[in-house]
Amino acid sequence: MSTADDRTRAHALVDDLLGQPDQAADRSVAVLHAHAAALAWIRDTTGLYPASPGIVAELNSVAGRLRTGIDDRDPVAVLGQAAVDALAAHRASAAA
């Protein structure tokens, strides 16, 4: 496939076979990837696996809101900040 027409026909064939992209599914995949990255950051930062239940619960809650569309912000930024905040809260409660 060397021409633009060939590529266009190939994309049309894929669309015919698989259907049009599903925005909700794409959003769920983006949130899943961001959620996994946030958990990996917690693991890398603390050296512990699994993460504490409080951190996991907070990240699950945030991911749920992102997945359902209640929160339409960027999943990477939101879950990254949620991971930082949840870890800080966990460390503060452990030090108290």
N, CA, C and O atoms as a DFTB+ gen file, in Angstrom:
384 C
 N C O
     1  1       0.841      -1.179       0.000
     2  2       0.000       0.000       0.000
     3  2       0.882       1.235       0.000
     4  3       1.420       1.655       1.024
     5  1       1.000       1.776      -1.145
     6  2       1.909       2.907      -1.243
     7  2       1.204       4.232      -1.471
     8  3       1.812       5.293      -1.336
     9  1      -0.054       4.177      -1.809
    10  2      -0.730       5.441      -2.087
    11  2      -1.729       5.772      -0.991
    12  3      -2.128       4.918      -0.198
    13  1      -2.113       7.017      -0.974
    14  2      -3.103       7.467       0.011
    15  2      -4.440       6.766      -0.208
    16  3      -5.151       6.466       0.751
    17  1      -4.784       6.504      -1.474
    18  2      -6.045       5.800      -1.759
    19  2      -6.032       4.389      -1.184
    20  3      -7.042       3.918      -0.660
    21  1      -4.889       3.715      -1.283
    22  2      -4.782       2.365      -0.720
    23  2      -4.972       2.395       0.794
    24  3      -5.659       1.544       1.358
    25  1      -4.364       3.371       1.440
    26  2      -4.510       3.490       2.896
    27  2      -5.960       3.793       3.272
    28  3      -6.488       3.233       4.233
    29  1      -6.590       4.672       2.516
    30  2      -7.990       5.007       2.783
    31  2      -8.871       3.778       2.633
    32  3      -9.755       3.545       3.458
    33  1      -8.639       2.983       1.581
    34  2      -9.423       1.761       1.388
    35  2      -9.168       0.772       2.516
    36  3     -10.097       0.102       2.968
    37  1      -7.933       0.669       2.975
    38  2      -7.612      -0.247       4.075
    39  2      -8.325       0.178       5.353
    40  3      -8.866      -0.662       6.073
    41  1      -8.327       1.468       5.635
    42  2      -9.030       1.967       6.827
    43  2     -10.534       1.732       6.707
    44  3     -11.188       1.370       7.685
    45  1     -11.076       1.935       5.517
    46  2     -12.511       1.696       5.308
    47  2     -12.846       0.223       5.509
    48  3     -13.890      -0.103       6.073
    49  1     -11.972      -0.666       5.053
    50  2     -12.189      -2.099       5.240
    51  2     -12.181      -2.461       6.721
    52  3     -13.033      -3.221       7.181
    53  1     -11.226      -1.920       7.463
    54  2     -11.173      -2.173       8.906
    55  2     -12.435      -1.646       9.575
    56  3     -13.005      -2.325      10.429
    57  1     -12.877      -0.463       9.207
    58  2     -14.116       0.093       9.776
    59  2     -15.315      -0.792       9.456
    60  3     -16.184      -1.001      10.302
    61  1     -15.359      -1.317       8.217
    62  2     -16.464      -2.208       7.844
    63  2     -16.441      -3.492       8.662
    64  3     -17.490      -3.992       9.069
    65  1     -15.259      -4.019       8.900
    66  2     -15.140      -5.280       9.642
    67  2     -15.377      -5.103      11.135
    68  3     -16.038      -5.931      11.762
    69  1     -14.848      -4.043      11.698
    70  2     -14.868      -3.871      13.153
    71  2     -15.855      -2.824      13.641
    72  3     -16.137      -2.746      14.837
    73  1     -16.370      -2.038      12.750
    74  2     -17.274      -0.971      13.165
    75  2     -16.500       0.281      13.530
    76  3     -15.270       0.300      13.556
    77  1     -17.251       1.305      13.805
    78  2     -16.647       2.588      14.170
    79  2     -16.112       2.529      15.598
    80  3     -16.607       1.759      16.421
    81  1     -15.108       3.338      15.886
    82  2     -14.568       3.362      17.249
    83  2     -15.642       3.751      18.265
    84  3     -16.531       4.552      17.974
    85  1     -15.543       3.182      19.433
    86  2     -16.482       3.455      20.519
    87  2     -15.788       4.391      21.503
    88  3     -14.800       4.009      22.130
    89  1     -16.296       5.611      21.643
    90  2     -15.648       6.601      22.505
    91  2     -15.631       6.166      23.960
    92  3     -14.660       6.424      24.671
    93  1     -16.689       5.513      24.411
    94  2     -16.725       5.058      25.805
    95  2     -15.663       3.997      26.044
    96  3     -15.013       3.989      27.089
    97  1     -15.485       3.106      25.082
    98  2     -14.457       2.074      25.224
    99  2     -13.068       2.700      25.194
   100  3     -12.191       2.314      25.967
   101  1     -12.870       3.663      24.302
   102  2     -11.578       4.348      24.239
   103  2     -11.281       5.055      25.560
   104  3     -10.147       5.031      26.039
   105  1     -12.289       5.675      26.140
   106  2     -12.115       6.369      27.421
   107  2     -11.769       5.366      28.520
   108  3     -10.891       5.626      29.343
   109  1     -12.449       4.232      28.536
   110  2     -12.174       3.207      29.547
   111  2     -10.747       2.697      29.447
   112  3     -10.085       2.485      30.463
   113  1     -10.276       2.502      28.228
   114  2      -8.901       2.038      28.033
   115  2      -7.913       3.102      28.504
   116  3      -6.920       2.773      29.153
   117  1      -8.168       4.361      28.189
   118  2      -7.281       5.443      28.628
   119  2      -7.231       5.521      30.150
   120  3      -6.164       5.720      30.732
   121  1      -8.387       5.365      30.792
   122  2      -8.431       5.402      32.259
   123  2      -7.703       4.197      32.835
   124  3      -6.973       4.330      33.817
   125  1      -7.889       3.031      32.243
   126  2      -7.209       1.826      32.721
   127  2      -5.695       1.987      32.660
   128  3      -4.990       1.628      33.602
   129  1      -5.201       2.525      31.556
   130  2      -3.753       2.751      31.427
   131  2      -3.256       3.756      32.469
   132  3      -2.212       3.545      33.086
   133  1      -3.988       4.834      32.662
   134  2      -3.592       5.847      33.645
   135  2      -3.655       5.287      35.060
   136  3      -2.804       5.606      35.890
   137  1      -4.648       4.462      35.341
   138  2      -4.797       3.841      36.659
   139  2      -3.607       2.924      36.934
   140  3      -3.031       2.952      38.021
   141  1      -3.248       2.114      35.945
   142  2      -2.091       1.226      36.089
   143  2      -0.807       2.024      36.299
   144  3       0.040       1.642      37.105
   145  1      -0.666       3.123      35.579
   146  2       0.528       3.961      35.735
   147  2       0.586       4.579      37.124
   148  3       1.663       4.675      37.713
   149  1      -0.557       5.000      37.652
   150  2      -0.589       5.580      39.000
   151  2      -0.206       4.539      40.045
   152  3       0.556       4.832      40.966
   153  1      -0.730       3.327      39.905
   154  2      -0.369       2.257      40.845
   155  2       1.110       1.888      40.724
   156  3       1.767       1.612      41.727
   157  1       1.628       1.884      39.506
   158  2       3.053       1.596      39.311
   159  2       3.914       2.681      39.948
   160  3       4.964       2.388      40.519
   161  1       3.473       3.931      39.852
   162  2       4.223       5.018      40.482
   163  2       4.241       4.841      41.998
   164  3       5.275       5.040      42.636
   165  1       3.105       4.471      42.572
   166  2       3.053       4.215      44.016
   167  2       4.040       3.107      44.374
   168  3       4.810       3.243      45.325
   169  1       4.017       2.018      43.618
   170  2       4.935       0.901      43.866
   171  2       6.393       1.352      43.764
   172  3       7.205       1.033      44.631
   173  1       6.720       2.088      42.713
   174  2       8.098       2.537      42.519
   175  2       8.529       3.520      43.597
   176  3       9.689       3.515      44.010
   177  1       7.624       4.351      44.051
   178  2       7.941       5.362      45.057
   179  2       8.103       4.759      46.442
   180  3       9.005       5.137      47.190
   181  1       7.230       3.822      46.781
   182  2       7.251       3.243      48.131
   183  2       8.060       1.964      48.217
   184  3       8.512       1.587      49.299
   185  1       8.247       1.297      47.099
   186  2       8.917       0.001      47.105
   187  2       8.024      -1.109      47.631
   188  3       8.492      -2.218      47.891
   189  1       6.744      -0.815      47.787
   190  2       5.807      -1.798      48.332
   191  2       4.772      -2.200      47.292
   192  3       4.309      -1.385      46.494
   193  1       4.423      -3.486      47.325
   194  2       3.333      -3.985      46.496
   195  2       2.611      -5.046      47.288
   196  3       3.270      -5.931      47.832
   197  1       1.335      -5.011      47.382
   198  2       0.422      -4.030      46.801
   199  2       0.400      -2.733      47.602
   200  3       0.935      -2.650      48.707
   201  1      -0.223      -1.741      47.020
   202  2      -0.368      -0.450      47.703
   203  2      -1.331      -0.611      48.867
   204  3      -2.109      -1.565      48.915
   205  1      -1.276       0.318      49.797
   206  2      -2.157       0.250      50.966
   207  2      -3.621       0.335      50.527
   208  3      -3.926       0.954      49.507
   209  1      -4.520      -0.276      51.284
   210  2      -5.941      -0.263      50.913
   211  2      -6.522       1.144      50.752
   212  3      -7.366       1.366      49.884
   213  1      -6.084       2.087      51.571
   214  2      -6.594       3.452      51.452
   215  2      -6.208       4.106      50.133
   216  3      -7.018       4.792      49.509
   217  1      -4.982       3.890      49.719
   218  2      -4.518       4.441      48.442
   219  2      -5.277       3.789      47.291
   220  3      -5.741       4.468      46.375
   221  1      -5.397       2.475      47.349
   222  2      -6.105       1.748      46.291
   223  2      -7.557       2.214      46.196
   224  3      -8.073       2.423      45.098
   225  1      -8.209       2.376      47.336
   226  2      -9.609       2.813      47.339
   227  2      -9.756       4.194      46.709
   228  3     -10.685       4.432      45.937
   229  1      -8.850       5.096      47.034
   230  2      -8.923       6.447      46.468
   231  2      -8.712       6.418      44.956
   232  3      -9.452       7.062      44.213
   233  1      -7.708       5.674      44.501
   234  2      -7.461       5.595      43.063
   235  2      -8.631       4.925      42.337
   236  3      -8.999       5.344      41.240
   237  1      -9.214       3.893      42.941
   238  2     -10.381       3.239      42.335
   239  2     -11.552       4.205      42.216
   240  3     -12.259       4.211      41.208
   241  1     -11.753       5.015      43.237
   242  2     -12.847       5.984      43.226
   243  2     -12.658       7.016      42.115
   244  3     -13.587       7.320      41.367
   245  1     -11.448       7.545      42.023
   246  2     -11.149       8.545      40.992
   247  2     -11.284       7.919      39.602
   248  3     -11.864       8.524      38.701
   249  1     -10.751       6.711      39.432
   250  2     -10.835       6.036      38.132
   251  2     -12.289       5.779      37.740
   252  3     -12.648       5.899      36.569
   253  1     -13.111       5.433      38.702
   254  2     -14.525       5.200      38.414
   255  2     -15.217       6.442      37.892
   256  3     -15.999       6.374      36.944
   257  1     -14.927       7.582      38.512
   258  2     -15.525       8.840      38.046
   259  2     -15.033       9.203      36.645
   260  3     -15.792       9.722      35.827
   261  1     -13.761       8.926      36.380
   262  2     -13.214       9.212      35.054
   263  2     -13.817       8.287      34.000
   264  3     -14.154       8.722      32.898
   265  1     -13.948       7.033      34.339
   266  2     -14.455       6.037      33.396
   267  2     -15.914       6.302      33.003
   268  3     -16.282       6.152      31.838
   269  1     -16.729       6.692      33.964
   270  2     -18.151       6.905      33.690
   271  2     -18.435       8.242      33.021
   272  3     -19.546       8.462      32.537
   273  1     -17.462       9.130      32.985
   274  2     -17.668      10.426      32.360
   275  2     -18.126      11.505      33.318
   276  3     -18.334      12.648      32.912
   277  1     -18.285      11.156      34.588
   278  2     -18.621      12.177      35.585
   279  2     -17.525      13.239      35.601
   280  3     -17.794      14.431      35.753
   281  1     -16.292      12.782      35.441
   282  2     -15.126      13.669      35.389
   283  2     -14.508      13.483      34.010
   284  3     -14.027      12.395      33.692
   285  1     -14.513      14.530      33.186
   286  2     -14.018      14.386      31.816
   287  2     -12.600      14.923      31.621
   288  3     -12.163      15.143      30.491
   289  1     -11.891      15.132      32.718
   290  2     -10.514      15.633      32.612
   291  2      -9.575      14.529      32.121
   292  3      -9.974      13.373      31.975
   293  1      -8.326      14.908      31.872
   294  2      -7.299      13.987      31.391
   295  2      -7.011      12.923      32.448
   296  3      -6.600      13.266      33.557
   297  1      -7.215      11.636      32.136
   298  2      -7.005      10.581      33.126
   299  2      -5.577      10.519      33.674
   300  3      -5.383      10.248      34.859
   301  1      -4.588      10.763      32.834
   302  2      -3.198      10.687      33.295
   303  2      -2.932      11.754      34.351
   304  3      -2.363      11.462      35.403
   305  1      -3.336      12.970      34.075
   306  2      -3.103      14.060      35.025
   307  2      -3.901      13.862      36.309
   308  3      -3.374      14.052      37.405
   309  1      -5.161      13.482      36.176
   310  2      -6.024      13.353      37.352
   311  2      -5.575      12.193      38.234
   312  3      -5.457      12.355      39.448
   313  1      -5.324      11.030      37.645
   314  2      -4.904       9.880      38.456
   315  2      -3.482      10.059      38.986
   316  3      -3.159       9.570      40.069
   317  1      -2.635      10.755      38.233
   318  2      -1.293      11.045      38.742
   319  2      -1.353      11.913      39.984
   320  3      -0.675      11.640      40.974
   321  1      -2.167      12.964      39.932
   322  2      -2.320      13.836      41.103
   323  2      -3.003      13.100      42.242
   324  3      -2.652      13.301      43.405
   325  1      -3.971      12.253      41.927
   326  2      -4.650      11.472      42.968
   327  2      -3.671      10.535      43.664
   328  3      -3.765      10.326      44.874
   329  1      -2.735       9.971      42.910
   330  2      -1.725       9.092      43.508
   331  2      -0.829       9.872      44.460
   332  3      -0.534       9.408      45.562
   333  1      -0.398      11.049      44.040
   334  2       0.442      11.892      44.900
   335  2      -0.314      12.264      46.171
   336  3       0.225      12.156      47.272
   337  1      -1.553      12.699      46.019
   338  2      -2.360      13.111      47.175
   339  2      -2.655      11.941      48.109
   340  3      -2.575      12.085      49.329
   341  1      -2.996      10.780      47.539
   342  2      -3.313       9.610      48.362
   343  2      -2.088       9.124      49.124
   344  3      -2.195       8.733      50.287
   345  1      -0.927       9.146      48.480
   346  2       0.299       8.732      49.167
   347  2       0.645       9.719      50.276
   348  3       1.050       9.304      51.362
   349  1       0.493      11.008      50.023
   350  2       0.764      12.013      51.058
   351  2      -0.175      11.831      52.242
   352  3       0.260      11.908      53.391
   353  1      -1.449      11.591      51.981
   354  2      -2.413      11.375      53.067
   355  2      -2.080      10.107      53.843
   356  3      -2.189      10.076      55.069
   357  1      -1.679       9.074      53.132
   358  2      -1.309       7.814      53.787
   359  2      -0.097       8.012      54.696
   360  3      -0.081       7.536      55.831
   361  1       0.905       8.711      54.196
   362  2       2.113       8.946      54.998
   363  2       1.812       9.849      56.188
   364  3       2.363       9.648      57.270
   365  1       0.949      10.836      56.002
   366  2       0.590      11.730      57.109
   367  2      -0.147      10.965      58.202
   368  3       0.108      11.179      59.388
   369  1      -1.052      10.083      57.817
   370  2      -1.791       9.320      58.834
   371  2      -0.893       8.295      59.511
   372  3      -1.094       7.982      60.684
   373  1       0.086       7.771      58.796
   374  2       1.015       6.815      59.398
   375  2       1.945       7.506      60.389
   376  3       2.350       6.906      61.385
   377  1       2.286       8.770      60.118
   378  2       3.187       9.512      61.000
   379  2       2.467      10.054      62.228
   380  3       3.110      10.375      63.227
   381  1       1.163      10.159      62.168
   382  2       0.393      10.740      63.280
   383  2       0.249       9.784      64.442
   384  3      -0.370      10.126      65.450
